[in-house]
């Protein structure tokens, strides 16, 4: 009788092997011409389209960086995951399940139809409606306190002080009529839990926080390490909340492009219309890529390809 148990699943590739894979991905996709900067937030149209950076943070805290890794881009919808984690810690994961729900919409990230078709809840915390509702769930007595809680939490995750990119914030705040409409509709049906304009404004601010690829990977690292930050060793999420976060990312992280991402890459991930994407390899690492041109769903074309390349190389598809 032979019995062999493979420990390979728990092993991490060497730093050199990860760096080589990231360099290969960068070289392979840097000239990719598909996609276009988002321009419904005017400041995003001005970000140089050729920027392309990749960073990996492993579950033991190693950092790998390739390409344009010093550029601070706005987190945009990547922020939605972190605020959801904060609210889960403050009010319990069930509060998200009950007040927002955890179903994919199959519709664009800023869909108004999506909040009209069901019971009035926002469907999930990763579309705009759900993210604005998540912000409204934070226990706060003032808009300043609501924002400070988010900002302090993001800084703790990053391990350093992050700054709002004021030009991006002002540009979105001047043009976010659609999000204000969504917040008002949710409030009207009892599915938003503070003043709708306050929730929209604080949400807009969190979307405008600037990060480098490595800072974003650092922020997401507890999700690849059972809720514990691999560098600060601080627990950000209860161990049983991590799979819940990853399940929502799998269903809704790419909006109406979530199915094809799961099909091709098979990793829970979240995108932002600024061009950033972070993907979680559970128990192993966070893979981040950033490049501004996005596809029809608002997801960075080069970043998707780079992450898929690295994930394929190490056979990290979770399905
Ligand atoms: O609310 C918005 O439209 C933006 N601040 C964020 C949207 C976004 O990042 C969509 N994702 N890819």
Boltz pocket constraint, residues with backbone or C-beta under 6 A from the ligand:
constraints:
  - pocket:
      binder: B
      contacts: [[A, 75], [A, 76], [A, 77], [A, 78], [A, 109], [A, 110], [A, 128], [A, 172], [A, 179], [A, 203], [A, 204], [A, 207], [A, 271], [A, 272], [A, 273], [A, 274], [A, 297], [A, 298], [A, 299]]
      max_distance: 6.0
